Amino acid sequence: MAKHKTNKPIKPIKRLEPTQEEKYQQEILELKQKLHKAELDRDILKAYATLTKKPGKTSQHK
């Protein structure tokens, strides 16, 4: 014979709240990711500017 399961009330899952330190660490990681992406974008734009630069014209910026 199969056993009948009792209908126990389902306990809600308790989510752990991140500590203040964990929140800061997460924010730091997100900011590092944004910085890395911005640096990659900058490098791509520099390379693109170099490739599309017309010969004979020199930049006056230093």
N, C-alpha and C positions, 0 to 999 in steps of 0.2 A: 504494500500500500504506500502511496505517496504521502509525504508529510505535508500538512497544510502550513503555510507561512502565516505567522501572526501579523496583523496589521499594526506595526509599531509606528508611532508618529515619526516622521522624518525630521531630523534635527537640521536646522539651517546651518550651512557651512559658514564658519566664522573666518572672515578674511583678516589676515594679520595686517595691521597698519604699519607702513614702513617708518622706521625711526627717523628722526631729523637728520642724522648722519647719513643714512641710506638715501634720503631724498637729495642731500647735497651731492653725494657721490654720483647719483643718477644724473643730476643736472650738469655736473662736471663732464660726464661722459657725453651727454648730448651736445654740450658746447664744444667739446673737442672734435666731435663728428662734424659739426657745422664749420668749425675753423678749417678742418682738413678739406672739406668740400670747397670752401671759399679759396683756399690755396691752390687746389687743383684747377678751379675755374680761372684763377689769375694766371696760372702757368699756361693753360690752354690759350687764353687771350693773348698772352705775350708771344707765344709761338705763332699764332694766327697773324698777329700784327707783323711779325718778322717775315712771314711767308708772303704776305700781301703788300709789303712795302715796295714801292716803286723804285727801281734803281735810278740813281742820279739825284734823288732828293735825300738830304740828310736831316736828321732831327736836330733841332737847336737845344733840346732839353738835355740836361745832365743829371 
